[in-house]
Amino acid sequence: MPEHKDIKIFLLDIERSIDEIFDFLPKERNFFEFQKDLKTRKAVERNIEIIGEAMNRILRIEPKFPIDFSRKIVDTRNRIIHGYDSVSEDVLWLIIVNYLPNLEKQVKELLKKT
């Protein structure tokens, strides 16, 4: 991993946002409960925005940064911010369940190397 001090800061921001997302969700993950919980959905959206912005800043420093789907992470942030009316609970849930655990693992591994 490049020894750029800002990259570590941005990785810590991503890690913190992932932790917050998982903290907001009940232990037993249930899509229908998530769908009904406006506050949690909005909190998740905000943290995904932060993750995307942090990744965008990392890619400006190191365009080939070793995180899977890094460009898609930034694109998701842009979609939430600019296409706020087209972001469904299904998409957020898919991110939470299918993508965040892997991103969390990768970020933790990268932070161990700093």
C-alpha positions in Angstrom: 0.0 0.0 0.0 1.3 3.5 -0.8 2.6 5.4 2.2 0.4 8.4 1.7 -0.9 9.7 5.0 -4.3 10.8 3.6 -5.0 7.3 2.3 -4.9 5.9 5.8 -7.2 8.7 7.0 -9.7 7.9 4.2 -9.5 4.1 5.0 -10.3 4.9 8.6 -13.3 6.9 7.5 -14.5 3.9 5.4 -13.9 1.5 8.3 -15.9 3.8 10.7 -18.8 4.2 8.2 -19.0 0.4 7.7 -19.0 -0.1 11.5 -21.7 2.5 11.9 -23.9 0.8 9.2 -23.6 -2.5 10.9 -24.3 -0.9 14.3 -27.5 0.7 13.0 -28.9 -2.6 11.9 -30.4 -5.1 14.4 -28.4 -8.2 15.1 -30.9 -10.3 13.2 -30.9 -8.7 9.8 -34.3 -8.4 8.3 -34.9 -6.6 5.0 -38.6 -5.8 5.8 -37.7 -4.2 9.1 -35.0 -2.2 7.4 -37.4 -1.2 4.7 -39.8 0.2 7.4 -37.1 2.0 9.4 -36.6 5.4 7.7 -33.9 6.6 10.2 -31.8 3.6 9.6 -32.1 3.8 5.9 -31.1 7.4 5.9 -28.2 6.7 8.2 -27.0 3.9 5.9 -27.3 6.2 2.9 -25.2 8.8 4.5 -22.5 6.3 5.5 -22.5 4.9 1.9 -22.0 8.5 0.7 -19.0 8.9 3.1 -17.5 5.6 1.9 -17.9 6.6 -1.7 -16.4 10.0 -1.1 -13.4 8.6 0.8 -12.9 6.1 -2.0 -13.0 8.9 -4.5 -10.3 10.8 -2.6 -8.2 7.6 -2.4 -8.5 7.1 -6.2 -7.4 10.6 -6.9 -4.2 9.9 -5.0 -3.7 6.3 -6.2 -5.9 5.4 -9.3 -5.1 1.7 -9.1 -5.7 1.3 -5.4 -6.2 -2.4 -4.5 -9.9 -2.4 -3.4 -12.4 -4.5 -5.4 -15.1 -2.4 -7.1 -13.5 0.9 -6.1 -15.0 2.7 -9.1 -18.4 1.2 -8.4 -18.2 2.4 -4.8 -17.7 6.0 -6.1 -20.4 5.6 -8.7 -22.8 4.4 -6.0 -22.1 7.5 -3.9 -22.8 9.7 -6.9 -26.0 7.9 -7.6 -27.2 8.4 -4.0 -26.3 12.1 -4.0 -27.4 13.0 -7.6 -30.1 10.4 -8.2 -31.4 10.4 -4.6 -34.9 9.7 -5.9 -33.8 6.5 -7.7 -32.1 4.7 -4.7 -34.3 1.9 -3.4 -34.2 0.0 -0.2 -33.4 -3.1 -2.3 -30.2 -1.5 -3.6 -29.1 -0.4 -0.1 -29.8 -3.9 1.3 -27.8 -5.5 -1.5 -24.8 -3.3 -0.7 -25.1 -4.1 3.0 -25.4 -7.8 2.7 -23.3 -8.6 -0.4 -20.6 -5.9 -0.7 -19.9 -4.3 2.7 -18.5 -7.4 4.4 -15.9 -7.8 1.7 -15.0 -4.1 1.7 -14.7 -4.2 5.5 -12.3 -7.2 5.2 -10.1 -5.5 2.5 -10.0 -2.2 4.4 -8.9 -3.9 7.7 -6.2 -5.8 5.8 -4.9 -2.6 4.2 -4.9 -0.8 7.6 -2.8 -3.6 9.1 -0.2 -2.8 6.6 0.1 0.9 7.5 
